[in-house]
Amino acid sequence: MITFTMNHPDMYNISNSMQKKAAVQCLDEFAKTINWNNNGDISVDLGCGDGSVTNILKKYMPRNYKKLVACDISEKAIKYANEHHSDENTSFRVLDIEGELPDDMREEFNHVFSFYALHWIHDQQKAFRNIYNLLSEGGDCLLTFLGYMPCYSVYSVLSRCNKWESWLKDIDLFISPYHTMQDPDKKVKEMMEEIGFKNISVTCKEMLYVFDSVEAIKNTVKAIEPFDMPKDVYEDFMQDYYAVAQELGLMEINNNNIGESSINCNYCLLVVCASK
Ligand SMILES: C[S@@+](CC[C@H](N)C(=O)[O-])C[C@H]1O[C@@H](n2cnc3c(N)ncnc32)[C@H](O)[C@@H]1O
């Protein structure tokens, strides 16, 4: 089974304003639902990428937290995060969220967090079961991941063009399993109930992110593009990408009177709060 991972943590670090903004919005709204014990909380952040959102998360945790372990499947991302964001209570390690959990992580955590990562996972059941098994009794989680996102529809159209089909042959494995799903919130809730989670709340949050230029969209897409296209191929790809996005009317373009464009991206973020 092919697995997509973060290839460019350095690029992601400077082109993840959309993800950072979403993390702040969700933490502002939902961090208060976390049952902090304020006495040495132990937390894990799954799919942490470059670690910049882990760093944001720290600001919402009690000052006396004991341990924050942030994990990603990408060795490159973990190396980058360790170099830039580790401290005496915060460490980064390689972990596959849909693999077997190491014994030293089972039932070890009061809180599980994950931002903008679970939509990369093919085996959702396994990942959610692992989240359950990471939690100690009475622990809780806050998880955000993509539902509908216009960029997936663009990828899908391009994958059917002769020019791009070989690059995008595995695109279905990259697109969020919730992108075209009816009532993804209900499906996630049902899955979590079967696993044994309690107090489950799943919200489909309508999000708006305004890219301040076409360049900003290109950089954001490039930073998470897992196909590792060479630069010249990518330039060509992005031209087609942007043309398709316009053709499909997927992104609302605002032109100002000096000929600059900002682009609205409306998408759905699934936000899950639950406990064990
Ligand atoms: C878009 S990034 C999100 C990074 C960060 N949480 C944020 O909010 O900016 C998604 C991350 O999920 C990671 N990922 C994908 N599949 C994974 C898996 N099976 N186990 C752990 N991490 C995974 C990728 O390597 C990538 O770094």
The ligand as an SDF file (V2000), in Angstrom:
LIG
                    3D

 27 29  0  0  0  0  0  0  0  0999 V2000
   -0.8030   18.4590    6.3570 C   0  0  0  0  0  0  0  0  0  0  0  0
    0.3160   17.7320    7.4690 S   0  0  0  0  0  0  0  0  0  0  0  0
   -0.2620   18.4000    9.0320 C   0  0  0  0  0  0  0  0  0  0  0  0
    0.8630   18.7950    9.9320 C   0  0  0  0  0  0  0  0  0  0  0  0
    0.4550   19.5250   11.2060 C   0  0  0  0  0  0  0  0  0  0  0  0
   -0.3150   18.6920   12.0840 N   0  0  0  0  0  0  0  0  0  0  0  0
   -0.2980   20.7970   10.9140 C   0  0  0  0  0  0  0  0  0  0  0  0
   -1.4520   20.9480   11.3690 O   0  0  0  0  0  0  0  0  0  0  0  0
    0.2630   21.6750   10.2330 O   0  0  0  0  0  0  0  0  0  0  0  0
   -0.1880   16.0280    7.5850 C   0  0  0  0  0  0  0  0  0  0  0  0
    0.8960   15.1440    8.1750 C   0  0  0  0  0  0  0  0  0  0  0  0
    0.4060   13.8170    8.3630 O   0  0  0  0  0  0  0  0  0  0  0  0
    1.4930   12.9370    8.1890 C   0  0  0  0  0  0  0  0  0  0  0  0
    1.0250   11.5460    7.9850 N   0  0  0  0  0  0  0  0  0  0  0  0
    0.4830   11.0190    6.8530 C   0  0  0  0  0  0  0  0  0  0  0  0
    0.2210    9.7150    7.0460 N   0  0  0  0  0  0  0  0  0  0  0  0
    0.5900    9.4180    8.3180 C   0  0  0  0  0  0  0  0  0  0  0  0
    0.5830    8.2260    9.1010 C   0  0  0  0  0  0  0  0  0  0  0  0
    0.1090    7.0700    8.6000 N   0  0  0  0  0  0  0  0  0  0  0  0
    1.0480    8.2710   10.3590 N   0  0  0  0  0  0  0  0  0  0  0  0
    1.5420    9.4450   10.8720 C   0  0  0  0  0  0  0  0  0  0  0  0
    1.5750   10.6000   10.1850 N   0  0  0  0  0  0  0  0  0  0  0  0
    1.1020   10.6000    8.9190 C   0  0  0  0  0  0  0  0  0  0  0  0
    2.2320   13.5040    6.9780 C   0  0  0  0  0  0  0  0  0  0  0  0
    3.5640   13.0320    6.8810 O   0  0  0  0  0  0  0  0  0  0  0  0
    2.1210   15.0020    7.2660 C   0  0  0  0  0  0  0  0  0  0  0  0
    3.2660   15.4660    7.9350 O   0  0  0  0  0  0  0  0  0  0  0  0
  1  2  1  0
  2  3  1  0
  2 10  1  0
  3  4  1  0
  4  5  1  0
  5  6  1  0
  5  7  1  0
  7  8  2  0
  7  9  1  0
 10 11  1  0
 11 12  1  0
 11 26  1  0
 12 13  1  0
 13 14  1  0
 13 24  1  0
 14 15  1  0
 14 23  1  0
 15 16  2  0
 16 17  1  0
 17 18  1  0
 17 23  2  0
 18 19  1  0
 18 20  2  0
 20 21  1  0
 21 22  2  0
 22 23  1  0
 24 25  1  0
 24 26  1  0
 26 27  1  0
M  CHG  2   2   1   9  -1
M  END
$$$$
